[in-house]
Amino acid sequence: MNGPVRELSSSLATISPLFRLALIKGEEASVLLHLRRGAPINGVDAHGRTPLMIAATNGRSDICELLVIEGADVSRCDGDGCTAFDLATRYGHHGLAASFQARIAVLDAFADAAVAAADPSDAIIEGWEAEVEFQAPADSRVADEDAI
């Protein structure tokens, strides 16, 4: 793969009916072709669903994995406020929903780490002790006779 596909600048970018059909049918080569030709990874169809949501609704775990690798937003909501996780759960694709839940947990952990890194004074680091300050010898320019 050539790396994540960049989304069009508009959050209102729409996906074509052929791209939607490829997502529903689970045709990985066709989905990848659409993405490489500039289909918006987080674009929406007429129902406000992203490609990831469409694949999740139809239980296409391999397509969902491809879309996530390509940069699909797992936390995005449709017009009804449902995420890909919610749709996978609603339509009985519980294994797929579990993988989304794990990804969301990882994203939340990264977000928490980013907040902690933004203000290091608030970060709590367990198991670390301050180093003892190093004291150099009084005259460090003198060669050690044992080493010669």
C-alpha positions in Angstrom: 0.0 0.0 0.0 1.1 3.5 -0.7 0.2 5.0 2.7 -3.0 6.7 3.9 -5.2 8.5 1.4 -5.7 12.2 2.0 -9.3 13.3 2.4 -10.7 16.1 0.4 -10.7 19.3 2.3 -14.5 19.4 2.6 -16.2 17.4 5.3 -19.2 17.3 3.0 -17.4 15.3 0.3 -19.7 12.6 -1.1 -18.9 9.1 -2.2 -20.0 7.8 -5.5 -22.7 5.1 -5.9 -20.1 2.7 -7.4 -17.8 3.2 -4.4 -20.7 2.5 -2.1 -21.5 -0.7 -4.1 -17.9 -1.9 -3.8 -18.1 -1.3 0.0 -21.3 -3.2 0.3 -20.1 -6.1 -1.9 -16.7 -6.2 -0.1 -14.6 -6.0 -3.3 -11.3 -5.0 -1.8 -9.6 -4.3 -5.1 -12.4 -2.1 -6.2 -12.4 -0.2 -2.9 -8.7 0.3 -3.1 -9.0 1.5 -6.7 -11.6 4.1 -5.7 -9.4 5.3 -2.8 -6.3 5.6 -5.1 -8.4 7.6 -7.6 -9.3 10.1 -4.9 -12.5 8.9 -3.3 -12.8 10.6 0.1 -12.0 8.2 2.9 -14.4 10.0 5.3 -16.9 11.2 2.6 -20.5 10.4 3.1 -23.3 8.8 1.1 -26.9 10.1 0.8 -27.6 8.7 4.3 -24.6 10.5 5.9 -22.6 7.3 6.3 -18.9 7.1 5.7 -17.3 4.2 3.8 -16.3 2.7 7.1 -19.9 2.8 8.4 -21.1 1.2 5.1 -18.6 -1.6 5.4 -19.4 -2.1 9.1 -23.1 -2.3 8.5 -22.5 -5.1 6.0 -20.0 -7.0 8.2 -17.1 -6.5 5.8 -14.3 -6.8 8.4 -11.5 -7.0 5.7 -12.8 -3.8 4.1 -13.1 -2.1 7.5 -9.5 -3.0 8.3 -8.4 -1.6 4.9 -10.3 1.6 5.5 -8.8 2.1 8.9 -5.3 1.5 7.6 -6.0 4.1 4.9 -7.0 6.6 7.5 -10.7 6.3 8.1 -12.0 8.0 11.2 -13.4 5.4 13.6 -15.1 7.9 15.8 -17.1 9.7 13.1 -20.9 9.8 13.5 -23.7 9.6 10.9 -26.8 11.8 10.9 -28.4 9.7 13.6 -25.3 9.9 15.9 -24.2 6.4 15.2 -20.5 5.4 14.8 -19.2 2.4 12.8 -19.1 0.5 16.1 -22.8 1.3 16.8 -23.8 0.1 13.3 -21.8 -3.1 13.5 -23.4 -3.9 16.8 -26.9 -3.0 15.5 -26.6 -5.3 12.6 -25.2 -8.3 14.6 -21.5 -8.1 13.6 -20.2 -8.4 17.1 -16.7 -9.5 16.3 -16.3 -6.4 14.1 -17.8 -4.2 16.8 -15.3 -5.6 19.3 -12.4 -4.6 17.0 -13.8 -1.1 16.7 -14.2 -0.9 20.4 -10.5 -1.9 20.9 -9.4 0.7 18.3 -11.5 3.4 20.1 -9.9 2.4 23.4 -6.4 2.8 21.8 -7.4 6.2 20.4 -8.6 7.3 23.8 -5.3 6.2 25.4 -3.3 8.1 22.8 -5.5 11.2 23.4 -4.9 10.9 27.2 -1.2 10.5 26.6 -1.2 13.6 24.3 -2.9 15.6 27.0 -0.3 14.5 29.6 2.5 15.3 27.2 1.2 18.8 26.6 1.7 19.6 30.2 4.5 17.5 31.6 4.2 19.0 35.1 0.8 17.3 35.4 2.1 13.9 34.1 2.4 11.2 36.7 5.2 8.8 36.0 5.1 5.7 38.3 8.2 3.7 39.1 10.7 6.4 38.3 13.1 7.9 40.7 15.1 11.1 40.3 18.7 10.4 39.3 21.5 11.2 41.7 23.4 14.1 40.5 26.7 13.2 38.9 29.9 14.7 40.5 32.9 14.7 38.3 36.4 14.3 39.9 38.1 17.4 41.0 40.7 17.3 38.2 39.3 15.3 35.3 42.2 16.3 33.0 44.6 14.0 34.7 44.9 10.6 33.1 44.1 7.6 35.1 47.4 5.7 35.8 45.6 2.3 35.8 44.3 2.9 32.3 47.8 3.7 30.9 
